[in-house]
Every structure is written in structure tokens, then in C-alpha cells.
């Protein structure tokens, strides 16, 4: 974006500081406030209070103002905005002392004052770099001598408490001016802009998020993930992708009963289940049509074609599957009860909400149970713990551990017996390991077999409730954490699946 206005100095409607003789010492208490992070109602308020000791002003407060700032929400950004606003109204050739309770703001201000900020290779790796660059420019163009001083927050300091109150009131005041973007992003001739939002965080991260979001979109456009859109008919099962990726990458602890080799098999099984890529007969009929003919049925019950849903609903293993799901639910119940005791709250209403989820009942038409078994976990699993004052990160670890336990039981009690039945059938059919590991004959014509599916076709694909949501822009404007796209394993599987298995 080359349409950057010249450097703006005090052209916005802020209160001015009380002027002092040239070369005087200006003293400001600054503070910032952040509320509703991660929601459309997010707000950052800032304030500065000018004090002149023993000058006859009430409690030495000579002037004050407050306002707001948008995009890239964080408490440090609000603090930096307060410093910027204070320095912008300070006359040139002055000595300035900034009193703040934010150590991050002090560290940033010290870099600005030392003239090492914008000349550093780390400049664009610093969050709020446009705002800090404008602060640095104010310091040097006005020849200000700036000295930051740390004060203890909420410790009875009158001026700090006053600044804190002003910053908090800015969220709800119609008179609190908004710090104009052009004012603090005009220190460079070039700006990086994404959908009218100026980038003020590491640009490399922005590019990375853009491509990872593209990978996720490619993944969800595969036919094997179209069931996700059917879940949006029901409000009780909205996929939490951050929780899903975290759980996929969550590794159980190794001990004598669960060694590294077991963990590797568990990890592989978990990803193949998520991608619907287990070597079931319906998959093998396509990849090795020379060994597995179209008419073959489940090797355990001999009644149905073997796809992923039949693996779960097979008459030989249906009762075991219900037991495993009941164990999953009970495990979540027990952890919610423990969280309720810690928070001194009655978890009964939350337990009712959890038990009412449709995912606990398995059927060939129940998309939410299918999603749960695949590993696409709902937001409610974490939200219930957060409602009991459990930090989200801790709640995700609890849910991931419980889901890993479920996957382990699914592998040992469902998949392993099925594989044993299949190996006996293969022995009877003389399908040896050597045959299975040899390449498919090059003379074999391409198979036209369409895999059977015991799931009903999604006849009315609804539009995802977040289909029109720009996750990257919301991370800029509302503070959403979109790092759930990260992880080399996720990107590898997404790119491979999206490029080679588009029709499956």
C-alpha cells in the first residue's frame, strides 16, 4: 500500500498537555485496557494523565485524556498507544518521564529511545512495529529525552489508578477519540495491508497463516470431509479446529505399558482414522483390485461392505463400540466433576449439556458420532471446562488425553480384532504378505469401482456458519488465535491428500 499520508503530528482531537516553558520536564502516567479479546466486541482503551507537582492543580493533575485504538488487540498495544498519544502532544526539545505499570511497554520504549529499533533486523518480527516506529520517530524528530519508570499497578498510586480508570472508561465513552490508523502507520513509505487492515505483526507469520488457511480449505473441500458441513444443522456439534489439531498432535506419555513403538502406531492410526485412510476393504478394492475383488464383504460378519462406518457398526463389534463411547463420556463426566469441585460450582447443568450431545448415539445417519470418531471434536468439549474457570489450554490437554485414550481403545478393541479376522481370511485366500507388498501390475486396467458407503449422501449440503468468515482478518481485528493451522504433520497430510486423492 503506497498511499501513505505524510507523517501526522497531533492532527487528531486529543486534549493537549499543559504547556510548560521550553525545555521543561513533562510527566505522564499512562495506562491501557483490553476487554472482550477474541470477540467482535473487543476493545482497547488507553489514557495519559499529565501531572505537575506543586503547581496548584488538584492532586497535581494538569491535563488528561483517553481514547481507543483498533486492530491487533493486546494489552501491550493499548499501553503503547497511550505512550504514543502522550508524546504526540509534547512540545519539542522536552524531557519526558513516562510512568507505566507495563514492563513490555517500558522495554519497547527503551528500544525506541536508544535509536536501535527501526534499524534492527528484528524490526518486522516485533508485534506492533508500525506503532513503535511512529513512537521512535516522535522521539527523534522532536528531540525528546524519554525516561520510562515502572510503577506497581493497583497498589494505591493515585495517578496510576486515575489513568487506569480513564483507560477503562474509554471502552464505553462516545467522546473517547479513536487513534487514526494513518497517524501511527505513516513512518514508512510502504505499508503491508490485508483487507484494509495494516499489518503490524510479523509479515512472515501473515503469509504463513494465509497459505495454511488455504491448505485447510483444500482439505475440507475433499469429499471425505463433506460430512463436516452437515454438522452445521445442529448447534450442539460445531467442530473446534484448534482442539482438533491439538488432539491430533497430542502424544501420550511413554511408560512400560505404552512404549515409543506403541505410540508411533497409535499416532499413525489416529491420522489415518482422521483422514478416512485406513486400509479397509472398500479402499483396498481401489488400490489393489487385482487382490480384492468388488464383491468382497466384511471379513468379520460377511454381511456388509466394509467402509469406515461399517467398521464401527459391524454386528460383531457394535456392543464393544458402545462401551468405548460410554467410557469416553464417563471420563469427561469425571473430569468435569473434578473441575466443578476446584471452582466450587455445581457441574450438574454442564453434565446435562454434555450428555445431551447427539454424538454419543451411533447410527449410520448420525453425522456427529461419525465426526467424533474421526477426531473432529466439538467446541463444547472445551467450553464446558472453560465455564468452570479452567484455562482453555489446560482444558484442551484434558480433552486431548481423554480422546487419545478413546483412540487407543478403538485400536485395540475394534481395529486389532478386525485385522486378525482379515488376516485369517487372507490366509485362506492365499493373499500373502509378499503379494500385498508387490507393486500393482502395470498391465491392470484402471479400476472403475465406486466405493460403497454406508453413510447416506449429504443431499442438502448447508453452508458452513463460518464459510464467509475471514479467520486471518479476525485474528488481526479481534485477536483470534489462528495458530491451529500450524504443524508440519498437518500441512504434510493436507497437501498430500489434497493433491493426490481429490476424488476419494
C-alpha positions in Angstrom: 0.0 0.0 0.0 1.8 3.1 -1.3 -0.9 5.6 -0.5 0.5 6.6 2.8 -0.1 10.1 4.0 2.8 12.3 5.3 3.7 11.9 8.9 0.8 13.2 11.0 1.6 15.1 14.2 -1.2 16.0 16.6 -3.9 16.3 13.9 -6.4 14.3 15.9 -8.8 15.5 18.5 -6.9 14.8 21.7 -6.6 17.0 24.7 -3.3 18.9 24.8 -0.9 18.8 27.6 -0.5 21.9 29.7 2.3 23.8 28.0 5.5 24.5 30.0 8.5 26.7 29.2 10.8 25.4 26.5 13.0 22.5 27.7 10.8 21.7 30.6 10.2 18.3 32.2 6.8 16.7 31.3 5.5 13.9 33.5 2.8 11.4 32.3 1.1 8.4 33.8 -0.1 6.2 31.0 -2.2 3.1 31.0 -4.1 0.7 28.7 -7.1 -1.6 28.9 -8.2 -4.6 26.9 -11.7 -6.3 27.1 -13.6 -9.0 25.2 -10.5 -10.4 23.5 -11.3 -12.8 20.6 -14.9 -11.4 20.1 -16.4 -8.8 17.8 -16.8 -6.6 20.9 -13.1 -6.4 21.6 -11.9 -3.0 22.7 -8.6 -1.4 23.6 -8.7 1.8 25.7 -5.7 4.0 26.6 -5.1 7.1 28.6 -2.5 9.5 29.8 -2.5 11.8 32.8 -0.1 14.8 32.9 1.0 15.8 36.4 2.8 19.0 37.6 3.9 18.6 41.2 3.3 21.5 43.5 1.8 23.7 40.7 -1.6 24.3 42.4 -3.6 21.7 40.4 -5.9 19.4 42.2 -3.8 16.4 43.1 -1.2 17.8 40.7 -3.2 16.6 37.6 -2.8 19.3 35.0 -4.4 17.5 32.0 -5.6 14.1 30.9 -7.3 12.3 28.0 -8.4 8.9 26.9 -9.2 7.1 23.6 -9.2 3.8 21.8 -7.2 2.0 19.2 -8.2 -0.7 16.8 -6.7 -4.0 15.3 -4.1 -6.4 16.7 -5.6 -6.3 20.2 -3.4 -6.8 23.2 -2.8 -5.1 26.5 0.7 -4.1 25.4 -0.7 -2.4 22.3 -3.1 -0.4 24.4 -0.2 0.7 26.6 1.9 1.7 23.6 -1.0 3.7 22.2 -1.1 5.7 25.5 2.6 6.4 25.2 2.2 7.5 21.6 -0.7 9.8 22.4 1.2 11.4 25.2 4.4 12.0 23.2 2.4 13.4 20.3 1.1 16.3 22.4 4.5 17.0 24.0 6.4 20.0 22.7 9.8 19.5 21.0 13.1 19.6 23.0 11.4 18.4 26.2 12.4 15.9 28.8 9.6 13.3 29.3 9.1 10.8 32.1 6.6 8.1 31.4 5.2 6.3 34.4 3.6 2.9 33.5 2.8 -0.4 35.1 3.6 -2.3 31.9 7.1 -3.8 31.7 6.5 -4.7 28.0 5.8 -1.0 27.2 8.9 0.0 29.1 11.1 -2.4 27.1 9.7 -1.2 23.8 10.1 2.5 24.8 13.7 1.9 25.8 14.4 0.4 22.3 12.8 3.5 20.7 14.8 5.9 22.9 18.1 4.2 22.1 17.6 4.6 18.3 18.2 0.9 17.7 14.6 -0.1 16.9 13.9 0.6 13.3 17.5 0.0 12.3 17.3 -3.6 13.7 16.9 -6.7 11.6 14.3 -7.7 14.2 12.0 -4.7 13.4 9.4 -6.6 11.4 9.5 -9.5 13.9 8.2 -7.2 16.6 4.5 -7.0 17.2 3.0 -3.5 16.7 6.1 -2.5 14.8 4.2 0.3 13.0 3.1 1.9 16.3 6.6 1.5 17.8 8.2 3.0 14.7 6.0 6.1 15.0 6.8 6.4 18.7 10.5 6.2 17.8 10.0 8.9 15.1 8.3 11.2 17.6 11.2 10.8 20.0 13.8 11.7 17.4 12.0 14.3 15.3 11.0 16.2 18.5 14.4 15.6 20.2 12.7 14.3 23.3 14.6 12.8 26.2 12.3 10.0 27.3 12.7 8.1 30.6 10.3 5.3 31.4 9.6 4.5 35.1 7.9 1.3 36.3 5.1 1.7 38.9 3.3 -1.1 40.6 -0.2 -1.5 39.3 -3.3 -1.4 41.5 -1.1 -0.5 44.5 -2.9 2.6 45.6 -0.9 5.1 43.5 -3.5 7.8 42.8 -2.3 8.9 39.4 -1.9 5.3 38.1 -5.3 4.4 39.4 -6.7 7.5 37.7 -5.1 6.6 34.4 -6.4 3.0 34.8 -9.9 4.3 35.3 -9.7 6.6 32.3 -8.5 3.8 30.1 -11.3 1.5 31.2 -13.9 4.2 30.7 -12.8 4.7 27.1 -14.5 1.5 26.1 -17.9 2.9 26.7 -17.4 6.6 26.1 -18.8 8.3 22.9 -16.3 11.1 23.5 -13.2 8.9 23.5 -11.5 9.5 20.1 -10.2 6.7 18.0 -6.5 6.8 17.3 -6.4 7.2 13.5 -4.5 4.5 11.6 -2.8 7.0 9.4 -1.4 8.8 12.4 0.7 5.9 13.6 1.4 4.0 10.4 2.9 6.8 8.4 6.6 6.5 9.4 7.3 4.3 6.3 6.6 4.9 2.6 5.3 1.3 2.3 2.7 -0.5 4.3 1.6 -4.1 4.2 -2.2 -4.2 4.1 -4.5 -7.2 4.3 -8.2 -6.4 3.5 -7.8 -2.8 4.6 -6.0 -3.8 7.9 -2.4 -2.6 8.2 -0.1 -5.5 9.1 1.6 -4.8 12.4 2.8 -8.2 13.3 5.5 -10.4 11.8 4.7 -10.4 8.0 6.2 -13.9 7.6 3.5 -15.2 10.0 0.8 -13.5 8.0 2.0 -15.2 4.8 2.3 -18.5 6.7 -1.3 -18.2 8.0 -2.6 -17.4 4.6 -1.2 -20.5 3.0 -2.1 -22.7 5.9 -5.7 -21.4 5.7 -5.6 -22.4 2.0 -4.5 -25.9 3.0 -7.4 -26.2 5.4 -9.8 -25.1 2.8 -8.4 -27.6 0.3 -8.8 -30.3 3.0 -12.4 -29.6 3.8 -13.3 -29.5 0.0 -12.4 -33.2 -0.3 -15.4 -35.5 -0.5 -14.2 -37.4 2.6 -14.7 -34.2 4.7 -18.0 -33.1 3.3 -19.7 -34.5 6.3 -18.4 -31.6 8.3 -20.8 -29.2 6.6 -23.7 -31.4 7.5 -22.9 -30.9 11.2 -24.0 -27.3 10.9 -27.6 -28.3 11.0 -27.1 -29.0 14.7 -25.9 -26.3 17.1 -24.6 -28.9 19.6 -21.7 -30.1 17.4 -19.6 -27.3 15.9 -16.1 -28.5 15.1 -13.3 -26.8 17.0 -10.4 -27.0 14.6 -7.9 -25.7 17.2 -8.9 -28.5 19.5 -8.9 -31.0 16.7 -5.4 -30.2 15.5 -4.1 -30.1 19.1 -5.5 -33.5 19.8 -4.1 -35.0 16.6 -0.7 -33.8 17.6 -1.0 -34.7 21.2 1.2 -37.6 22.1 0.5 -39.9 25.1 3.3 -40.3 27.7 5.6 -43.3 27.3 5.8 -45.9 30.1 6.4 -49.6 30.5 3.0 -50.4 29.1 3.0 -47.8 26.3 6.4 -47.6 24.7 7.6 -45.5 21.9 6.8 -48.1 19.2 3.2 -48.3 20.5 3.0 -44.5 20.4 4.1 -44.5 16.8 1.4 -47.0 15.8 -1.1 -45.1 17.8 -0.1 -41.8 16.1 -0.4 -43.3 12.6 -3.7 -44.9 13.3 -5.1 -41.6 14.7 -4.2 -39.7 11.5 -5.4 -42.5 9.2 -8.7 -42.5 11.0 -9.0 -38.7 10.8 -8.3 -38.8 7.0 -10.5 -41.9 6.5 -7.5 -43.6 5.1 -7.5 -46.9 7.0 -6.9 -49.9 4.7 -10.5 -51.1 4.8 -11.8 -53.4 2.0 -13.5 -50.6 0.2 -10.2 -48.7 0.0 -8.3 -51.9 -1.0 -10.7 -52.7 -3.8 -9.5 -49.5 -5.5 -5.7 -49.6 -4.7 -5.3 -53.4 -5.2 -8.2 -54.5 -7.4 -6.0 -57.5 -8.5 -6.2 -58.9 -5.0 -9.5 -57.7 -3.6 -12.5 -58.1 -5.9 -15.6 -55.9 -5.9 -17.9 -58.5 -4.3 -15.9 -59.0 -1.1 -17.7 -58.2 2.2 -16.6 -57.6 5.8 -14.3 -60.4 6.9 -15.9 -60.5 10.4 -19.6 -60.5 9.8 -19.7 -61.4 6.0 -22.9 -59.3 5.7 -21.9 -55.8 4.6 -19.3 -54.0 2.6 -16.5 -52.8 4.8 -16.2 -49.0 4.9 -15.4 -46.8 8.0 -18.9 -46.6 9.3 -19.4 -50.4 9.0 -16.1 -50.9 10.9 -17.9 -49.1 13.8 -21.3 -50.6 13.3 -20.3 -54.2 12.5 -22.6 -56.7 14.3 -19.5 -58.4 15.8 -18.3 -55.2 17.4 -21.3 -52.9 17.9 -21.7 -53.6 21.7 -17.9 -53.0 22.2 -18.1 -49.7 20.3 -21.0 -48.6 22.5 -19.0 -49.5 25.6 -16.0 -47.5 24.4 -18.1 -44.4 23.7 -19.8 -44.7 27.1 -16.3 -44.9 28.7 -15.4 -41.7 26.7 -18.5 -39.9 28.1 -17.9 -41.1 31.7 -14.3 -40.0 31.5 -15.4 -36.5 30.5 -18.0 -36.5 33.3 -15.4 -37.3 35.9 -13.1 -34.5 34.8 -16.0 -32.0 34.7 -16.9 -33.0 38.3 -13.3 -32.5 39.4 -13.3 -29.1 37.7 -16.5 -28.2 39.4 -15.0 -29.1 42.8 -12.0 -26.9 42.1 -14.2 -24.0 41.0 -16.7 -24.6 43.9 -19.5 -24.8 41.4 -22.2 -27.4 40.7 -21.3 -29.1 37.4 -24.8 -30.8 37.0 -26.1 -28.4 34.3 -22.9 -28.8 32.3 -23.1 -32.6 32.7 -26.7 -32.4 31.3 -25.4 -30.4 28.3 -22.7 -32.9 27.7 -25.0 -36.0 27.9 -27.4 -34.3 25.5 -24.9 -34.3 22.7 -26.1 -36.4 19.8 -22.6 -37.8 19.2 -23.0 -40.4 22.0 -25.5 -42.4 19.9 -24.1 -44.2 16.9 -26.0 -44.7 13.7 -25.3 -44.6 10.0 -27.2 -41.3 9.8 -25.7 -39.6 12.8 -23.0 -37.3 11.4 -21.9 -36.0 14.8 -20.9 -39.5 16.1 -19.0 -40.1 12.9 -17.2 -36.8 13.4 -16.3 -37.6 17.0 -14.8 -41.0 16.0 -12.9 -39.4 13.1 -11.4 -36.9 15.6 -13.2 -33.7 14.6 -14.0 -32.6 18.1 -16.7 -30.1 19.1 -16.2 -26.7 20.8 -18.5 -27.7 23.7 -15.9 -30.2 25.0 -13.6 -27.3 25.9 -16.3 -24.7 26.5 -17.7 -26.7 29.4 -14.3 -26.7 31.2 -13.8 -23.0 30.5 -17.3 -22.4 32.1 -15.8 -23.9 35.2 -12.8 -21.5 35.2 -10.4 -24.0 33.7 -7.9 -22.2 31.4 -8.5 -23.1 27.7 -5.0 -24.6 27.3 -5.4 -26.9 30.3 -8.9 -27.9 29.1 -7.5 -28.8 25.7 -4.9 -31.0 27.3 -7.6 -32.8 29.3 -9.8 -33.4 26.3 -6.8 -34.5 24.2 -5.7 -37.0 26.8 -9.3 -38.4 27.0 -9.6 -38.7 23.3 -6.3 -40.4 23.0 -7.5 -42.9 25.5 -10.6 -43.5 23.3 -8.4 -43.9 20.2 -6.2 -46.4 22.0 -9.3 -48.5 23.0 -10.7 -48.2 19.4 -7.4 -49.5 18.0 -7.0 -52.4 20.5 -10.7 -53.5 20.8 -12.1 -52.7 17.3 -9.3 -52.4 14.8 -6.9 -55.2 16.0 -9.7 -57.9 16.2 -10.8 -56.8 12.7 -7.3 -57.1 11.4 -7.0 -60.5 12.9 -10.2 -61.7 11.2 -8.9 -60.2 7.9 -5.5 -61.9 8.2 -7.3 -65.3 8.7 -9.4 -64.7 5.6 -6.3 -63.6 3.6 -4.5 -66.8 4.6 -7.5 -68.8 3.3 -7.4 -66.9 0.1 -3.6 -67.2 -0.3 -3.1 -63.4 -0.2 0.4 -63.5 1.3 2.4 -60.6 2.6 4.7 -60.9 -0.4 1.7 -60.4 -2.8 0.4 -57.4 -0.8 3.8 -55.7 -0.9 4.5 -56.2 -4.6 3.5 -53.3 -6.9 0.2 -53.4 -8.6 0.6 -54.9 -12.1 1.2 -52.2 -14.7 -1.0 -54.1 -17.2 -4.0 -53.9 -14.9 -6.7 -51.5 -16.3 -7.7 -48.6 -14.1 -10.5 -49.6 -11.8 -13.9 -48.0 -12.2 -15.2 -49.3 -8.9 -17.1 -46.7 -6.8 -16.5 -47.3 -3.1 -19.6 -48.3 -1.2 -20.6 -46.0 1.6 -23.0 -47.0 4.5 -23.3 -43.2 5.2 -26.2 -41.5 3.4 -25.1 -39.0 0.8 -25.2 -35.4 2.1 -28.2 -34.5 0.0 -28.5 -30.9 1.2 -25.1 -29.5 1.9 -25.6 -26.5 4.1 -23.3 -23.5 4.1 -20.9 -23.6 7.0 -21.6 -21.0 9.6 -18.0 -19.8 9.2 -17.9 -20.1 5.4 -17.8 -16.3 4.9 -15.5 -15.7 8.0 -12.1 -14.4 7.2 -10.1 -16.1 10.0 -7.0 -14.1 9.3 -8.7 -10.8 9.4 -10.4 -11.7 12.6 -7.1 -12.6 14.1 -6.0 -9.0 13.3 -9.1 -7.2 14.4 -10.4 -9.3 17.2 -7.4 -11.2 18.5 -8.4 -14.7 17.3 -5.7 -17.3 17.7 -5.4 -19.0 14.3 -2.2 -20.9 15.0 -4.3 -24.1 15.0 -3.4 -24.5 11.3 0.2 -24.9 12.2 2.2 -28.2 12.5 4.4 -29.8 9.9 2.4 -33.1 10.1 -0.9 -31.4 9.4 0.5 -29.4 6.4 2.1 -32.5 5.0 -1.0 -34.7 5.2 -3.3 -31.8 3.9 -1.0 -31.1 0.9 -0.6 -34.8 0.0 -4.3 -35.7 0.4 -5.5 -32.5 -1.4 -3.2 -33.1 -4.4 -3.5 -36.9 -4.9 -6.8 -38.1 -3.5 -9.3 -35.4 -4.6 -11.9 -37.9 -5.8 -12.0 -40.3 -2.9 
